[in-house]
């Protein structure tokens, strides 16, 4: 058995490249199988939260014909923040990371985005924003996560149309896309599940910024719950990392998205162009309506919507999408 090296999509600006991943201890457990159904799917999902991470493992990033060395943190997580030379490449760019095991090398590739110069960055929540997750009903949320495999999970109608339009908004060349980020309170354990879901439904390729990995069954029952400060910190970091982009923020009213986005808009009064909040219950919430009205006083365009068709019409009306 060999240790497992997992990479995640990274991102870069004009000065810095950031890529990250995890190293896991050798295991005989199979990876999450996307085709398993019912109880077998439940077993597979639970196993994603029973992994063992490798602390202090040596990790090497291949960059500009040199190898940069770091070590994993206590939870097996590693992150390279390296200066970027004046590079002319934009869009999605491949990168390579390796670990040494016994006398051999384990190498994995993924990609990072360096956005084309343009005017839009899109930041979206995941659960109940585009992936139907039933956050307001914890038992149903757990049931769906356990017993519905990735092919059976539902997406909101017209989300894909809206997101694809945002991805290409303002782009003249077909191969150029706006920077997309999916920021969630879900843990890194669900990374492969989420990326697979977005690929199945042809959602824009995005950088995922998730919560610290969980390694026990007790943690599994609290997945996606608890403190949402991590989301605020991640979103704030993105806006600081790309200060010259204008942002569209998409979330829902099942948890704290409206309040997080309100705080972000207050800190970045120039760069947030629009905020979209999906209504997850049968009626709009007065507290959310108040937040949205407050955002309007900051000159942020707002849309509190039940159906994505409303969000699409709004994006057209303010000229974000054609």
Secondary structure as the mmCIF struct_conf table of DSSP 4:
data_model
#
loop_
_struct_conf.conf_type_id
_struct_conf.id
_struct_conf.beg_label_comp_id
_struct_conf.beg_label_asym_id
_struct_conf.beg_label_seq_id
_struct_conf.end_label_comp_id
_struct_conf.end_label_asym_id
_struct_conf.end_label_seq_id
STRN STRN1 UNK A 4 UNK A 12
BEND BEND1 UNK A 14 UNK A 15
STRN STRN2 UNK A 16 UNK A 24
HELX_LH_PP_P HELX_LH_PP_P1 UNK A 29 UNK A 33
TURN_TY1_P TURN_TY1_P1 UNK A 34 UNK A 35
HELX_RH_AL_P HELX_RH_AL_P1 UNK A 38 UNK A 47
TURN_TY1_P TURN_TY1_P2 UNK A 48 UNK A 49
BEND BEND2 UNK A 50 UNK A 50
STRN STRN3 UNK A 53 UNK A 53
TURN_TY1_P TURN_TY1_P3 UNK A 55 UNK A 56
STRN STRN4 UNK A 58 UNK A 63
TURN_TY1_P TURN_TY1_P4 UNK A 64 UNK A 65
STRN STRN5 UNK A 66 UNK A 71
TURN_TY1_P TURN_TY1_P5 UNK A 74 UNK A 75
BEND BEND3 UNK A 76 UNK A 76
STRN STRN6 UNK A 77 UNK A 83
BEND BEND4 UNK A 86 UNK A 86
STRN STRN7 UNK A 91 UNK A 101
TURN_TY1_P TURN_TY1_P6 UNK A 102 UNK A 103
STRN STRN8 UNK A 104 UNK A 114
HELX_LH_PP_P HELX_LH_PP_P2 UNK A 115 UNK A 116
BEND BEND5 UNK A 117 UNK A 117
BEND BEND6 UNK A 119 UNK A 119
STRN STRN9 UNK A 120 UNK A 124
STRN STRN10 UNK A 127 UNK A 127
TURN_TY1_P TURN_TY1_P7 UNK A 128 UNK A 130
STRN STRN11 UNK A 131 UNK A 131
TURN_TY1_P TURN_TY1_P8 UNK A 135 UNK A 136
BEND BEND7 UNK A 137 UNK A 137
HELX_RH_AL_P HELX_RH_AL_P2 UNK A 138 UNK A 147
BEND BEND8 UNK A 148 UNK A 148
TURN_TY1_P TURN_TY1_P9 UNK A 150 UNK A 152
STRN STRN12 UNK A 155 UNK A 155
TURN_TY1_P TURN_TY1_P10 UNK A 157 UNK A 158
HELX_RH_AL_P HELX_RH_AL_P3 UNK A 159 UNK A 168
TURN_TY1_P TURN_TY1_P11 UNK A 169 UNK A 170
BEND BEND9 UNK A 172 UNK A 173
TURN_TY1_P TURN_TY1_P12 UNK A 174 UNK A 175
STRN STRN13 UNK A 179 UNK A 187
HELX_RH_3T_P HELX_RH_3T_P1 UNK A 188 UNK A 190
HELX_RH_AL_P HELX_RH_AL_P4 UNK A 191 UNK A 200
TURN_TY1_P TURN_TY1_P13 UNK A 201 UNK A 202
HELX_LH_PP_P HELX_LH_PP_P3 UNK A 203 UNK A 205
STRN STRN14 UNK A 207 UNK A 211
HELX_LH_PP_P HELX_LH_PP_P4 UNK A 212 UNK A 213
BEND BEND10 UNK A 216 UNK A 216
HELX_RH_AL_P HELX_RH_AL_P5 UNK A 217 UNK A 220
TURN_TY1_P TURN_TY1_P14 UNK A 221 UNK A 224
BEND BEND11 UNK A 226 UNK A 226
HELX_RH_AL_P HELX_RH_AL_P6 UNK A 229 UNK A 241
TURN_TY1_P TURN_TY1_P15 UNK A 242 UNK A 244
BEND BEND12 UNK A 245 UNK A 245
STRN STRN15 UNK A 246 UNK A 252
BEND BEND13 UNK A 253 UNK A 256
HELX_RH_AL_P HELX_RH_AL_P7 UNK A 257 UNK A 267
TURN_TY1_P TURN_TY1_P16 UNK A 269 UNK A 271
STRN STRN16 UNK A 272 UNK A 278
BEND BEND14 UNK A 281 UNK A 283
HELX_RH_AL_P HELX_RH_AL_P8 UNK A 286 UNK A 296
TURN_TY1_P TURN_TY1_P17 UNK A 297 UNK A 299
STRN STRN17 UNK A 301 UNK A 305
BEND BEND15 UNK A 306 UNK A 307
HELX_RH_AL_P HELX_RH_AL_P9 UNK A 308 UNK A 317
TURN_TY1_P TURN_TY1_P18 UNK A 318 UNK A 319
BEND BEND16 UNK A 320 UNK A 320
#
